[in-house]
């Protein structure tokens, strides 16, 4: 599998909607502006995504140390 997009982020808001749905909002660094284009395309395509979350420090350590 190939990732559609890969970026660092922090969770800035989590809320429950009136219909019981859940909304997550992420903060990305300014250096990740290219992610916007990909996310807009994914939003327009109405694709269902699988999200896997890793701790960034652990992720980078694992990449370095294999």
C-alpha positions as CSV (number, residue, x, y, z in Angstrom):
1,X,0.0,0.0,0.0
2,X,1.1,3.6,-0.7
3,X,0.0,6.4,1.7
4,X,-2.2,9.1,0.2
5,X,-0.7,11.7,2.5
6,X,1.7,11.7,5.4
7,X,2.1,14.7,7.7
8,X,2.8,15.7,11.3
9,X,-0.1,17.2,13.2
10,X,-1.5,17.9,16.7
11,X,-5.2,17.4,17.7
12,X,-6.6,20.8,18.4
13,X,-10.3,20.0,18.8
14,X,-12.5,16.9,19.3
15,X,-16.3,17.3,19.5
16,X,-19.5,15.3,19.3
17,X,-22.0,16.5,16.7
18,X,-25.8,16.8,17.4
19,X,-26.4,13.7,15.2
20,X,-23.9,11.7,17.3
21,X,-21.1,12.0,14.7
22,X,-17.6,12.9,15.8
23,X,-15.5,15.8,14.4
24,X,-11.7,15.9,14.8
25,X,-9.7,19.0,13.9
26,X,-6.0,18.9,13.4
27,X,-3.3,21.6,13.5
28,X,-0.5,21.2,10.9
29,X,2.8,23.1,10.7
30,X,3.0,25.9,8.2
31,X,5.5,23.8,6.3
32,X,2.8,21.3,5.4
33,X,0.8,23.6,3.0
34,X,1.0,21.0,0.2
35,X,-1.2,18.7,2.4
36,X,-4.1,21.1,1.7
37,X,-4.3,20.2,-1.9
38,X,-4.4,16.5,-1.2
39,X,-7.0,16.9,1.6
40,X,-9.2,19.0,-0.7
41,X,-9.0,16.4,-3.4
42,X,-9.9,13.6,-0.9
43,X,-12.7,15.7,0.5
44,X,-14.2,16.3,-3.0
45,X,-13.9,12.6,-3.9
46,X,-15.9,11.6,-0.8
47,X,-13.6,8.7,-0.2
48,X,-13.7,6.8,3.1
49,X,-10.2,6.8,4.7
50,X,-8.4,4.6,7.2
51,X,-6.5,6.8,9.7
52,X,-3.7,5.3,11.7
53,X,-2.1,7.5,14.4
54,X,1.5,7.2,15.7
55,X,3.4,9.3,18.2
56,X,5.7,11.4,16.0
57,X,8.9,10.9,18.1
58,X,8.3,7.1,18.2
59,X,7.7,7.1,14.5
60,X,10.9,9.0,13.6
61,X,12.9,6.8,16.0
62,X,11.5,3.7,14.3
63,X,12.4,5.0,10.9
64,X,16.0,5.8,12.0
65,X,16.6,2.5,13.9
66,X,14.6,0.2,11.5
